[in-house]
Amino acid sequence: MTFRKAAVWLVIIGLLFWTLFPVWWLITTSLKSRVEAFQIPPSIIFTPTLENYVYAILYNPRFVHNYLNSIMIATGSTVISLAFGVPAAYAFARYNFRRKNDLNFWILTTRMAPRIGVIVPFFLIWRFLGLLDTHVALIITYLVFNLSFVVWIMQSFFVEMPPEIEEAAMIDGCTTFEVFSKISLPANMPGLAATAIFCVIQSWNEFLFALILTGKTAETLPPTTLSFIAHGGISWGPLTAAALMTALPVMIFTLLIQKHLVRAFTFGIIKG
């Protein structure tokens, strides 16, 4: 093995360790007892236990309720973002209209806005409307940020699709809506799947808005994990168990549509 190959393998192994070690630590700590979780140096060989998962659910009676809140809010914001963003992306990709570039850039700027800079206006608006600590407030708030992402990502997929296919369909008698719904959208399902994954992750993992704009009714999972951090210390076992249960739905969702995700990432390469 040459020095160059050895260096490449060392870099790959280092990156794998850097990426997988936190996941390994998270899983193993969630399966350790309280004594083993605080043991220094950490124990590698131990007897797995599910007590942390039981404690995480029972210690915070609202854990299951907040879990359902996260599912509802992430699903709602993603579905609405796709419902409005995908047609808008198609319009930007296929049609020319006045101030198109300006409008496109303005949509992008809504994604650039720092969240800490807009949290106060959002709080005041929802308080004025009486929607603080509601699912609607959080769904619409996430929609503001996800919509621009959907428009820009899906726009790139529609642009890559040859317009001659759509023109041929229109010659055969298809309406504009039929071309969009029966040809363009199915052909770009990989891009739609990839966009949906990123929207779900964005809504599922968001912490700041979920902490400030919610209380007991619409609280999601990220703020819930704070209950395991108290003045007396950090309950590492239940905390890692809760974190793992929080990450699990997104991992399962990604695995279910990974086929479309891979096609989306390789679309440009295959086309070229």
Sequence and secondary structure as in RCSB ss.txt:
>XXXX:A:sequence
MTFRKAAVWLVIIGLLFWTLFPVWWLITTSLKSRVEAFQIPPSIIFTPTLENYVYAILYNPRFVHNYLNSIMIAT
GSTVISLAFGVPAAYAFARYNFRRKNDLNFWILTTRMAPRIGVIVPFFLIWRFLGLLDTHVALIITYLVFNLSFV
VWIMQSFFVEMPPEIEEAAMIDGCTTFEVFSKISLPANMPGLAATAIFCVIQSWNEFLFALILTGKTAETLPPTT
LSFIAHGGISWGPLTAAALMTALPVMIFTLLIQKHLVRAFTFGIIKG
>XXXX:A:secstr
  HHHHHHHHHHHHHHHHHHHHHHHHHHHHTS HHHHT SS  SS     HHHHHHHHHSTTHHHHHHHHHHHHH
HHHHHHHHHHHHHHHHHHH   TTHHHHHHHHHHHHHS HHHHHHHHHHHHHHHT TTSHHHHHHHHHHHHHHHH
HHHHHHHHHHS HHHHHHHHHTT  HHHHIIIIIHHHTHHHHHHHHHHHHHHHHH  HHHHHS SSSS  HHHHG
GGGEETTEE HHHHHHHHHHHHHHHHHHHHHTHHHHHHHHHHHHHH 
